[in-house]
Amino acid sequence: MREDLHQGETETLAIAEAMAGDWFILDVRAPGEFAQGAVPDALNLPLLNDEERHLIGILYKQEGPAKAVDQGYLFLEKKVEALKKALIEIVAKGPVAVMCARGGMRSLVMTRFAHSLGLGVRQIEGGYKAYRNWVLGQLDELEMRQPILLFGQTGIGKTLLLRQLPNHLDLEGLAQHRGSLFGGLGLRPSTQKNFEARLVQALRALDLSAPVFIEGESRKIGPINLPPKLWKIMQAAPMIQVQAPLATRVQRTIEEYVTAQQPYQARLRSMIERLKAHFGKKGVEELLDFFDQGDYSRCFARILTEYYDPKYDHGVELSRVFAQVDCTDLEVAAREILRLSKNQTFL
């Protein structure tokens, strides 16, 4: 590999242009950086792995930039053929824009290396930092003319109902957390940065001038904080209260947390143990007995009615509820919600 790839210039691309166009984003940061925050659907092709990046950072501080650059090329020399093969395959998919942390040396090296192979890629100005600022700007400028919140007790099936509706915003899906005590079971909760990136992507795919259906959430979904502007919109949005019999709620809870999560039953059991502060030692022992005997209906009926329902009843803002809909049948409920949304007056 030529050792002057980090010098000179190349054709760049502003982040707004990259997000507006049909660009395939190639992120050359280390895997650890990429995992913390990245453009949705971007491909990670690290120029340096996490250990190599760490070692070069130490070398830069202790011996200066020249030594660090030399060591970087030594690391890259072993990867030339693999990088070449990967770049050729990626460019075949469409126009490619290369991103690193700040639009500096790593993306410049990869872009110029691609050019040396006759591959016409572009370097993203400002890198991931510019993208992150763009995401925050999009969230700060968010406007939603007709938001409608679906609000209801735990286990009712709000997320299932939401997915029956057009133009919906699935915040729990974006956060990869269901927002309850058991909410992370079987999921890998998103980082804050990745949640916000996926949120912007989802918002840009919606018609924000039409009714947007959102599940009523608290300010936090698991480890995720909702952005201030979105939270402000949700706090003022009209609400539809969805309802269902306890038997339906219990069955949907069992389907989601037991039937669909068989590999995680030991973890689910340990989560029930954490309810001791609410139910007391004897109460939790009874819940665990039901669970261990496979009597999930009695176990989750008590958890829903004695733990979750009081929290829900305390948090309902009836002044914002303009309709109530039974969602025992999700398809029927979705049709009714669409009918109601057409007659709702928005300020």
BADRENNU-448670 format. One record per atom (N, C-alpha, C): residue in one letter; x, y, z. Coordinates in steps of 0.2 Angstrom, whole numbers, padded with zeros to 4 digits, always signed. Layout:
// residues N
AXYZ...
***
This chain:
// residues 347
M+0004-0006+0000M+0000+0000+0000M+0004+0006+0000R+0003+0011-0004R+0006+0017-0005R+0006+0021+0002E+0011+0024+0004E+0011+0027+0011E+0010+0035+0010D+0007+0037+0005D+0005+0044+0005D-0002+0045+0004L-0006+0040+0005L-0013+0040+0005L-0016+0045+0009H-0013+0046+0015H-0016+0051+0020H-0015+0058+0018Q-0011+0059+0013Q-0010+0066+0011Q-0013+0068+0004G-0014+0074+0003G-0018+0076-0003G-0025+0077-0002E-0029+0078-0007E-0036+0079-0007E-0040+0074-0011T-0046+0074-0010T-0051+0070-0013T-0058+0073-0014E-0062+0070-0018E-0069+0073-0019E-0073+0072-0013T-0076+0077-0010T-0080+0076-0003T-0087+0077-0005L-0091+0075+0001L-0098+0075+0000L-0101+0078+0007A-0105+0083+0007A-0108+0086+0013A-0113+0081+0016I-0113+0081+0023I-0118+0076+0026I-0125+0076+0024A-0127+0082+0023A-0134+0083+0021A-0135+0080+0014E-0131+0081+0009E-0131+0078+0003E-0131+0070+0003A-0127+0068+0007A-0126+0061+0008A-0133+0058+0011M-0136+0061+0015M-0142+0059+0018M-0148+0060+0013A-0148+0064+0009A-0153+0066+0004A-0153+0061-0002G-0147+0059-0003G-0146+0055-0009G-0146+0047-0008D-0145+0043-0013D-0145+0036-0013D-0138+0033-0012W-0135+0036-0007W-0128+0034-0005W-0127+0028-0001F-0123+0023-0002F-0121+0018+0002F-0116+0020+0006I-0117+0020+0013I-0112+0023+0018I-0107+0018+0020L-0101+0019+0019L-0095+0014+0021L-0092+0018+0027D-0093+0015+0033D-0090+0017+0039D-0083+0014+0041V-0078+0017+0041V-0071+0014+0042V-0068+0015+0049R-0073+0017+0053R-0070+0017+0060R-0070+0010+0063A-0067+0010+0069A-0066+0004+0073A-0073+0001+0075P-0073-0006+0076P-0080-0009+0078P-0083-0006+0084G-0078-0004+0089G-0081-0001+0095G-0084+0005+0094E-0081+0010+0090E-0084+0016+0088E-0091+0015+0084F-0091+0011+0080F-0097+0009+0075F-0103+0007+0080A-0101+0003+0085A-0106+0000+0089A-0110+0005+0093Q-0106+0010+0095Q-0109+0015+0099Q-0114+0020+0096G-0112+0021+0089G-0117+0025+0085G-0115+0025+0078A-0119+0024+0073A-0118+0024+0066A-0124+0026+0062V-0123+0027+0056V-0128+0028+0051V-0132+0022+0050P-0139+0022+0051P-0143+0015+0050P-0141+0012+0043D-0140+0006+0043D-0139+0002+0036D-0132+0003+0034A-0128+0007+0037A-0121+0008+0035A-0117+0001+0036L-0112+0001+0032L-0107-0005+0032L-0101-0003+0036N-0099-0007+0041N-0093-0006+0044N-0087-0010+0041L-0082-0006+0038L-0076-0009+0035L-0070-0006+0039P-0068-0008+0044P-0063-0004+0048P-0056-0004+0045L-0054+0002+0045L-0047+0003+0043L-0042+0000+0048L-0044+0001+0055L-0040-0002+0060L-0045-0005+0065N-0043-0010+0068N-0048-0013+0073N-0047-0009+0080D-0051-0011+0085D-0051-0007+0091D-0044-0007+0095E-0040-0013+0095E-0034-0013+0098E-0029-0009+0094E-0029-0010+0087E-0024-0006+0083E-0025+0001+0084R-0031+0004+0084R-0033+0011+0085R-0030+0013+0092H-0031+0009+0097H-0029+0011+0104H-0021+0011+0104L-0018+0007+0101L-0010+0007+0101L-0008+0013+0097I-0011+0014+0091I-0009+0020+0088I-0010+0027+0091G-0016+0027+0095G-0017+0033+0099G-0011+0034+0105I-0009+0028+0108I-0004+0029+0113I+0003+0031+0109L+0004+0028+0103L+0010+0030+0100L+0010+0037+0098Y+0004+0040+0096Y+0004+0047+0094Y+0005+0051+0099K+0003+0050+0105K+0004+0054+0111K+0011+0053+0114Q+0014+0047+0113Q+0021+0046+0116Q+0027+0048+0111E+0026+0047+0104E+0031+0048+0100E+0029+0052+0094G+0023+0055+0094G+0021+0060+0088G+0018+0057+0082P+0015+0061+0078P+0011+0059+0073P+0014+0055+0067A+0021+0056+0066A+0024+0053+0061A+0025+0045+0062K+0027+0044+0069K+0027+0037+0071K+0021+0033+0071A+0015+0037+0073A+0009+0034+0073A+0006+0032+0065V+0008+0037+0061V+0006+0036+0054V+0010+0030+0051D+0016+0029+0052D+0020+0024+0050D+0017+0017+0053Q+0016+0017+0059Q+0013+0011+0062Q+0006+0009+0059G+0002+0014+0057G-0004+0013+0054G-0003+0010+0047Y+0001+0012+0043Y+0003+0008+0037Y+0005+0001+0038L+0009+0000+0043L+0011-0007+0044L+0005-0011+0046F+0000-0009+0050F-0006-0013+0051F-0010-0014+0044L-0010-0009+0040L-0014-0009+0034L-0011-0014+0029E-0004-0014+0029E-0001-0018+0024E-0004-0025+0024K-0006-0028+0030K-0008-0035+0030K-0015-0036+0028K-0019-0030+0027K-0026-0030+0025K-0027-0028+0018V-0022-0026+0014V-0023-0023+0007V-0028-0028+0003E-0026-0034+0003E-0030-0038-0002E-0038-0039+0000A-0038-0040+0007A-0045-0040+0010A-0049-0034+0009L-0046-0028+0010L-0049-0022+0009L-0051-0021+0001K-0046-0023-0003K-0047-0022-0010K-0054-0026-0012K-0054-0032-0010K-0059-0037-0012K-0066-0034-0009A-0066-0031-0003A-0072-0029+0000A-0074-0022-0004L-0070-0018-0005L-0072-0012-0009L-0075-0013-0016I-0072-0018-0019I-0075-0019-0026I-0082-0022-0025E-0083-0026-0020E-0090-0029-0019E-0095-0023-0017I-0092-0019-0013I-0097-0014-0010I-0099-0009-0016V-0094-0006-0020V-0095-0002-0025V-0100-0004-0030A-0100-0011-0031A-0104-0014-0036A-0111-0013-0034K-0113-0011-0028K-0120-0011-0025K-0123-0004-0027G-0118+0001-0028G-0121+0008-0030G-0116+0013-0027P-0118+0020-0028P-0113+0025-0026P-0111+0025-0018V-0105+0025-0017V-0102+0024-0010V-0099+0031-0007A-0101+0032-0001A-0098+0038+0003A-0094+0035+0009V-0088+0037+0010V-0084+0034+0015V-0084+0039+0021M-0085+0036+0027M-0085+0040+0033M-0081+0037+0038C-0077+0042+0042C-0073+0040+0048C-0076+0045+0054A-0072+0046+0059A-0075+0049+0065A-0076+0057+0063R-0071+0060+0060R-0072+0067+0059R-0070+0069+0052G-0070+0064+0047G-0069+0066+0040G-0061+0067+0039G-0057+0064+0043G-0050+0065+0043G-0046+0059+0040M-0041+0057+0043M-0036+0053+0040M-0039+0046+0037R-0043+0043+0042R-0045+0036+0040R-0049+0036+0034S-0054+0040+0033S-0058+0041+0027S-0055+0043+0021L-0050+0047+0022L-0046+0050+0017L-0042+0044+0014V-0038+0040+0018V-0034+0034+0016V-0039+0029+0012M-0045+0028+0015M-0049+0023+0011M-0051+0026+0005T-0053+0032+0005T-0056+0035-0002T-0050+0035-0007R-0044+0037-0005R-0039+0037-0010R-0036+0030-0012F-0037+0026-0007F-0035+0019-0009F-0040+0016-0014A-0047+0018-0013A-0052+0016-0018A-0051+0019-0025H-0049+0025-0025H-0047+0029-0031H-0041+0025-0035S-0036+0023-0031S-0030+0020-0034S-0032+0013-0037L-0038+0010-0035L-0041+0004-0039L-0046+0006-0044G-0047+0012-0046G-0051+0014-0051G-0058+0015-0048L-0060+0015-0042L-0066+0015-0039L-0068+0022-0037G-0074+0025-0040G-0076+0031-0038G-0080+0032-0032V-0077+0033-0026V-0080+0034-0020V-0079+0041-0018R-0083+0043-0013R-0083+0050-0011R-0081+0050-0003Q-0078+0055-0001Q-0077+0056+0007Q-0082+0060+0010I-0085+0058+0015I-0090+0062+0019I-0086+0068+0023E-0088+0074+0022E-0085+0079+0026E-0087+0079+0033G-0083+0080+0038G-0084+0080+0045G-0086+0073+0048G-0086+0068+0044G-0087+0061+0046G-0093+0060+0051Y-0093+0055+0055Y-0098+0054+0060Y-0100+0059+0064K-0095+0064+0066K-0097+0069+0070K-0102+0074+0067A-0101+0075+0060A-0105+0079+0056A-0112+0076+0056Y-0112+0069+0055Y-0119+0066+0055Y-0122+0066+0061R-0119+0065+0067R-0122+0066+0073R-0125+0073+0074N-0122+0078+0072N-0124+0085+0073N-0130+0086+0068W-0130+0082+0063W-0136+0083+0058W-0142+0079+0061V-0141+0074+0064V-0146+0070+0068V-0150+0074+0073L-0145+0077+0077L-0148+0081+0083L-0152+0087+0080G-0149+0090+0075G-0153+0096+0071G-0160+0094+0069Q-0160+0088+0066Q-0166+0085+0063Q-0172+0084+0069L-0169+0082+0075L-0174+0081+0080L-0176+0087+0083D-0171+0092+0084D-0173+0099+0087D-0178+0102+0082E-0178+0101+0076E-0183+0105+0071E-0189+0101+0070L-0190+0095+0073L-0196+0091+0072L-0202+0094+0073E-0207+0094+0068E-0214+0096+0068E-0218+0090+0066M-0224+0089+0070M-0228+0084+0068M-0235+0087+0069R-0239+0088+0064R-0245+0091+0064R-0251+0087+0067Q-0251+0081+0067Q-0257+0077+0069Q-0255+0070+0073P-0251+0071+0078P-0249+0065+0082P-0255+0062+0086I-0256+0056+0086I-0261+0053+0090I-0257+0047+0094L-0258+0047+0101L-0255+0042+0105L-0260+0037+0107L-0258+0031+0107L-0262+0025+0109L-0259+0023+0116F-0264+0024+0121F-0262+0023+0128F-0267+0017+0131G-0264+0013+0135G-0267+0008+0138G-0263+0004+0142Q-0266-0001+0146Q-0263-0005+0151Q-0258-0010+0148T-0253-0011+0152T-0248-0016+0150T-0251-0023+0148G-0249-0025+0143G-0251-0032+0140G-0257-0031+0135I-0259-0025+0134I-0265-0025+0130I-0264-0026+0123G-0257-0025+0121G-0255-0026+0114G-0255-0020+0110K-0253-0015+0113K-0252-0008+0109K-0247-0008+0104T-0242-0012+0105T-0237-0012+0099T-0240-0016+0093L-0243-0022+0095L-0246-0026+0090L-0251-0022+0086L-0255-0018+0090L-0260-0014+0086L-0257-0008+0082L-0252-0005+0085L-0248+0000+0081L-0246-0002+0074R-0243-0009+0074R-0241-0011+0068R-0246-0013+0063Q-0253-0013+0065Q-0258-0013+0060Q-0260-0007+0057L-0257-0001+0059L-0259+0005+0057L-0254+0008+0052P-0256+0012+0047P-0251+0015+0043P-0248+0021+0047N-0242+0024+0044N-0239+0030+0046N-0238+0030+0054H-0236+0024+0057H-0235+0024+0064H-0227+0024+0066L-0226+0026+0072L-0219+0027+0074L-0218+0022+0080D-0214+0017+0079D-0213+0012+0084D-0207+0013+0088L-0208+0017+0093L-0202+0019+0097L-0199+0013+0101E-0203+0008+0103E-0200+0003+0107E-0196-0002+0102G-0199-0002+0096G-0195-0006+0091G-0188-0002+0089L-0188+0004+0089L-0182+0008+0088L-0177+0007+0094A-0180+0007+0100A-0176+0007+0106A-0174+0000+0107Q-0177-0005+0104Q-0176-0012+0105Q-0177-0014+0113H-0182-0011+0115H-0184-0012+0122H-0192-0011+0123R-0195-0015+0127R-0202-0014+0127R-0205-0009+0132G-0200-0006+0136G-0202-0001+0141G-0204-0003+0148S-0204-0010+0149S-0207-0012+0155S-0201-0016+0159L-0203-0019+0165L-0198-0022+0169L-0195-0028+0165F-0199-0031+0161F-0196-0037+0157F-0194-0035+0149G-0194-0028+0148G-0194-0025+0142G-0188-0027+0137G-0182-0028+0140G-0176-0030+0137G-0175-0037+0135L-0180-0042+0137L-0179-0049+0137L-0179-0051+0129G-0174-0054+0128G-0173-0057+0121G-0171-0051+0116L-0170-0045+0118L-0168-0040+0114L-0161-0037+0116R-0158-0033+0111R-0152-0030+0113R-0153-0023+0112P-0155-0020+0118P-0156-0012+0118P-0151-0008+0115S-0154-0003+0111S-0150+0001+0107S-0146+0006+0111T-0141+0009+0109T-0138+0014+0112T-0142+0021+0110Q-0141+0026+0114Q-0144+0032+0113Q-0143+0035+0106K-0137+0035+0104K-0135+0038+0098K-0138+0034+0092N-0138+0027+0092N-0141+0023+0087N-0149+0024+0087F-0152+0024+0093F-0159+0025+0093F-0161+0032+0090E-0157+0037+0091E-0159+0044+0088E-0158+0043+0081A-0153+0040+0078A-0151+0039+0071A-0157+0036+0068R-0159+0030+0071R-0165+0026+0068R-0171+0030+0068L-0172+0034+0074L-0178+0038+0074L-0179+0043+0069V-0173+0046+0067V-0173+0051+0062V-0175+0048+0055Q-0172+0042+0054Q-0173+0038+0048Q-0181+0036+0048A-0184+0034+0053A-0191+0033+0053A-0195+0039+0052L-0193+0044+0055L-0197+0050+0054L-0197+0053+0047R-0191+0052+0044R-0191+0054+0037R-0195+0050+0032A-0197+0044+0034A-0201+0040+0030A-0208+0041+0031L-0210+0045+0036L-0217+0046+0038L-0220+0052+0034D-0226+0053+0034D-0230+0059+0032D-0232+0063+0038L-0228+0068+0040L-0229+0071+0046L-0234+0076+0046S-0237+0077+0040S-0243+0081+0039S-0250+0077+0040A-0249+0071+0040A-0255+0066+0041A-0255+0064+0048P-0260+0060+0051P-0260+0057+0057P-0254+0053+0058V-0250+0053+0064V-0245+0049+0065V-0246+0045+0072F-0247+0039+0072F-0249+0035+0077F-0243+0033+0081I-0243+0034+0088I-0237+0033+0092I-0240+0030+0099E-0236+0025+0101E-0238+0022+0107E-0236+0026+0113G-0241+0027+0118G-0239+0032+0123G-0234+0029+0128E-0229+0032+0129E-0223+0030+0132E-0221+0035+0138S-0217+0033+0143S-0214+0037+0147S-0208+0041+0144R-0205+0045+0147R-0199+0049+0144R-0193+0044+0143K-0193+0038+0147K-0188+0034+0146K-0191+0027+0143I-0187+0024+0138I-0189+0017+0136I-0183+0013+0137G-0183+0009+0143G-0177+0006+0145G-0171+0011+0146P-0166+0010+0143P-0160+0015+0144P-0160+0021+0140I-0165+0021+0136I-0166+0027+0131I-0170+0033+0133N-0168+0039+0132N-0171+0045+0133N-0174+0047+0127L-0181+0049+0127L-0184+0052+0121L-0181+0059+0120P-0180+0061+0114P-0178+0068+0113P-0183+0073+0115P-0180+0079+0118P-0185+0084+0121P-0191+0086+0116K-0189+0087+0110K-0194+0090+0105K-0200+0085+0104L-0198+0078+0103L-0203+0073+0102L-0207+0072+0109W-0204+0072+0114W-0207+0071+0121W-0212+0077+0122K-0210+0083+0120K-0215+0089+0121K-0221+0088+0116I-0220+0085+0110I-0225+0084+0105I-0230+0078+0108M-0227+0073+0111M-0231+0068+0114M-0235+0070+0120Q-0232+0074+0124Q-0236+0077+0130Q-0242+0081+0128A-0242+0084+0123A-0248+0088+0121A-0253+0084+0116A-0251+0078+0114A-0255+0075+0108A-0261+0072+0111P-0267+0072+0107P-0273+0069+0109P-0272+0061+0109M-0276+0058+0114M-0275+0051+0115M-0281+0046+0114I-0279+0040+0111I-0285+0035+0111I-0283+0030+0116Q-0288+0029+0121Q-0287+0024+0126Q-0289+0017+0123V-0284+0012+0123V-0286+0006+0120V-0287+0001+0126Q-0292-0003+0126Q-0294-0008+0131Q-0295-0015+0129A-0294-0019+0134A-0295-0027+0132A-0296-0030+0139P-0300-0036+0139P-0301-0039+0145P-0294-0042+0148L-0294-0043+0154L-0288-0046+0158L-0286-0052+0154A-0291-0057+0153A-0289-0063+0150A-0285-0062+0143T-0287-0057+0139T-0283-0056+0133T-0276-0053+0135R-0276-0048+0140R-0269-0045+0141R-0264-0051+0144V-0267-0055+0148V-0263-0061+0151V-0260-0065+0145Q-0265-0067+0141Q-0263-0071+0135Q-0257-0068+0131R-0258-0062+0129R-0253-0058+0125R-0247-0057+0129T-0247-0057+0135T-0241-0056+0139T-0237-0063+0139I-0241-0068+0140I-0238-0075+0140I-0235-0076+0133E-0238-0074+0127E-0236-0076+0121E-0229-0072+0119E-0229-0066+0122E-0223-0061+0121E-0217-0063+0125Y-0218-0065+0131Y-0213-0066+0136Y-0211-0073+0138V-0216-0078+0136V-0214-0085+0138V-0214-0089+0131T-0219-0089+0127T-0219-0093+0121T-0214-0091+0116A-0213-0084+0115A-0208-0081+0110A-0201-0081+0113Q-0200-0082+0120Q-0194-0081+0123Q-0191-0087+0127Q-0192-0093+0124Q-0191-0099+0128Q-0183-0099+0130P-0178-0097+0126P-0171-0097+0128P-0170-0093+0134Y-0175-0088+0136Y-0173-0083+0141Y-0177-0084+0147Q-0180-0090+0149Q-0184-0091+0154Q-0181-0091+0161A-0175-0093+0161A-0171-0092+0168A-0170-0084+0169R-0169-0080+0164R-0168-0073+0165R-0175-0070+0167L-0181-0072+0164L-0187-0070+0166L-0189-0072+0173R-0187-0078+0175R-0188-0079+0182R-0185-0075+0187S-0178-0073+0185S-0175-0069+0189S-0177-0062+0190M-0181-0060+0184M-0184-0053+0184M-0190-0053+0189I-0194-0059+0189I-0199-0059+0193I-0197-0058+0201E-0191-0061+0202E-0188-0061+0209E-0187-0054+0211R-0186-0049+0206R-0184-0042+0208R-0191-0039+0210L-0196-0042+0210L-0203-0038+0212L-0204-0039+0219K-0199-0042+0223K-0199-0043+0230K-0201-0036+0234A-0199-0031+0232A-0200-0024+0235A-0207-0023+0235H-0211-0025+0229H-0218-0023+0229H-0222-0029+0232F-0221-0035+0230F-0225-0041+0233F-0223-0043+0239G-0217-0042+0242G-0214-0045+0248G-0212-0052+0246K-0208-0055+0251K-0205-0061+0250K-0210-0067+0249K-0215-0067+0253K-0220-0072+0252K-0224-0071+0245G-0225-0065+0243G-0229-0064+0237G-0225-0066+0231V-0218-0065+0231V-0214-0067+0225V-0213-0074+0225E-0213-0077+0231E-0212-0085+0231E-0219-0088+0228E-0224-0085+0229E-0230-0087+0226E-0230-0087+0218L-0228-0081+0216L-0227-0080+0209L-0222-0085+0206L-0217-0086+0209L-0212-0091+0207L-0215-0098+0207D-0219-0099+0212D-0222-0106+0212D-0226-0107+0205F-0230-0102+0204F-0235-0102+0198F-0230-0103+0192F-0225-0099+0191F-0221-0099+0186F-0217-0106+0185D-0215-0108+0190D-0211-0115+0190D-0216-0121+0188Q-0222-0120+0190Q-0227-0125+0188Q-0230-0124+0181G-0228-0119+0178G-0231-0118+0171G-0238-0114+0171D-0240-0112+0177D-0246-0109+0178D-0245-0101+0176Y-0243-0100+0170Y-0242-0093+0168Y-0247-0088+0169S-0253-0090+0168S-0259-0086+0168S-0260-0083+0175R-0260-0087+0180R-0260-0084+0187R-0254-0080+0189C-0249-0082+0187C-0243-0078+0188C-0243-0071+0185F-0245-0070+0179F-0245-0064+0175F-0251-0060+0177A-0256-0063+0178A-0262-0060+0180A-0261-0056+0186R-0258-0058+0191R-0256-0055+0197R-0251-0049+0196I-0246-0050+0192I-0241-0045+0190I-0245-0039+0187L-0249-0041+0182L-0252-0036+0178L-0257-0031+0183T-0261-0035+0187T-0266-0031+0191T-0264-0028+0197E-0258-0031+0200E-0256-0028+0206E-0250-0024+0206Y-0246-0025+0200Y-0240-0021+0199Y-0241-0016+0194Y-0243-0018+0188Y-0243-0013+0182Y-0249-0009+0182D-0255-0011+0184D-0261-0007+0183D-0261-0001+0188P-0259-0002+0194P-0259+0004+0198P-0254+0010+0195K-0249+0008+0192K-0245+0013+0189K-0248+0016+0183Y-0252+0012+0179Y-0255+0015+0173Y-0261+0019+0176D-0265+0017+0181D-0270+0021+0183D-0268+0028+0186H-0262+0028+0188H-0260+0034+0191H-0257+0039+0186G-0255+0036+0180G-0252+0040+0175G-0257+0043+0169V-0264+0040+0169V-0268+0042+0164V-0270+0049+0164E-0270+0053+0158E-0272+0060+0158E-0279+0060+0154L-0284+0059+0158L-0291+0058+0154L-0293+0064+0150S-0290+0070+0152S-0292+0076+0148S-0290+0076+0141R-0285+0072+0139R-0282+0071+0132R-0285+0065+0129V-0289+0061+0132V-0292+0055+0129V-0298+0057+0125F-0298+0056+0118F-0304+0058+0114F-0308+0052+0112A-0306+0046+0113A-0309+0040+0112A-0307+0034+0115Q-0311+0029+0116Q-0309+0023+0119Q-0310+0017+0114V-0306+0013+0113V-0306+0007+0108V-0305+0001+0111D-0309-0004+0110D-0307-0011+0112D-0303-0014+0107C-0297-0017+0109C-0292-0020+0105C-0292-0028+0106T-0297-0031+0108T-0297-0038+0108T-0296-0041+0101D-0299-0038+0096D-0298-0040+0089D-0294-0034+0086L-0288-0035+0085L-0283-0030+0083L-0285-0027+0076E-0287-0031+0071E-0289-0028+0065E-0295-0024+0065V-0300-0026+0069V-0306-0022+0070V-0304-0015+0074A-0300-0016+0079A-0298-0010+0082A-0294-0005+0078A-0290-0008+0073A-0286-0003+0069A-0291+0001+0064R-0296-0003+0062R-0300+0001+0057R-0304+0006+0061E-0306+0005+0067E-0309+0010+0071E-0305+0016+0073I-0299+0015+0074I-0294+0020+0076I-0293+0024+0069L-0293+0021+0064L-0292+0025+0057L-0298+0029+0056R-0304+0027+0058R-0310+0030+0057R-0310+0036+0062L-0308+0035+0068L-0308+0041+0073L-0303+0046+0071S-0298+0044+0069S-0292+0049+0067S-0295+0054+0062K-0299+0052+0057K-0301+0056+0052K-0306+0061+0054N-0309+0060+0060N-0314+0065+0063N-0311+0069+0069Q-0305+0068+0070Q-0302+0071+0076Q-0299+0078+0073T-0301+0083+0078T-0299+0090+0076T-0292+0091+0079F-0287+0094+0076F-0280+0095+0078F-0279+0103+0079L-0277+0105+0084L-0275+0112+0085L-0269+0114+0081
***
